[in-house]
Amino acid sequence: MLIGSVAACAAGSNRHQSSIMSAQFNLILNALVAFCLVGPLGELWSQEKLDPETAKSSVFDPNDGEQVAELLEPFREVSEKWKDDVSKLASENEGGGGSEHVLFLGSSSFRLWDSLPEDLSPYSVIKRAYGGAKYRDLAIYTPDLIRGLRFRKAVVFIANDITGKDDDTDPVVVGKLARLVVEQLRREQPTAEIYLLAVTPTPSRYVHWPRIQQTNRELRSIAQNLKGVHYIPTSYAFLDADGEPKAEYFVEDKLHLNAAGYRVWAELIKRSLEMSELSEER
């Protein structure tokens, strides 16, 4: 009878251990699924499926004056509101930057990044960013913003083209505008490596995430087709296992990053900079 009790106890213990192992396995499996769906592989996979019309932006030639004029004409008047901000930034260009500097070109998320020099250390950085910037005005003002600047690399971030408003820019058009910005950077610094930072998912605009992903796919396509241009995905670091933006990375407006969010950005950007440098050495 004692032997039977011991055997029953052992069987129960084995079932308990099996249950624990099964739960642990399920946790690991769920984590792997979340990584594949939300992580860098998932981001690339989902973008592959989103927009079958990316090829339309690839026919745009940023060196064709007529195409460029036609692209920018609808946005020139509305872009006037940024003229003073751009002029102020451009007035500081003379002697700015350096042969090893990383230029951060973009909107308020860069402008408000006060800890950028510390977060990007040991890289030397220089910013040219203004609040509310869209690719449609950045493509008009980039030549002024960077004229005379010295930089070895450039990181570009714009997140205001898709906000749910009636005047949102079509993702294919955003792709053409971003391609023009890349060309403008190359004209100023022909050998510079260029990094297109993906539009990061935010709580305040997450309802528009599918369309924002189409914009990201356009940016990724540019990097795939141009040597020396890199795409930096971000959603895998800013979405939780349920695919929702992590609120702990944002300030009260649920749009701009807080210190923790900027540290995540810095890690992603530095990793991309380092990886491209290793590729250059090979």
Secondary structure, DSSP 8 states (H G I E B T S, - for coil): -HHHHHHHHHHHHHHHHHHHHHHHHHHHHHHHHHHHHHSHHHHHHHHHHH-TTTHHHHT--TT-HHHHHHHHGGGTTGGGGGHHHHHHHHTT-TT-B-TT-EEEEESHHHHT-TTHHHHTTTS-EEEEE-TT--HHHHHHHHHHHHTT-B-SEEEEE---S-SSSTT---HHHHHHHHHHHHHHHHHHSTT-EEEEE-----GGGGGGHHHHHHHHHHHHHHHHHSTTEEEE--HHHHB-TTS-B-GGGB-TTSSSB-HHHHHHHHHHHHHHHHHHHHHHH-
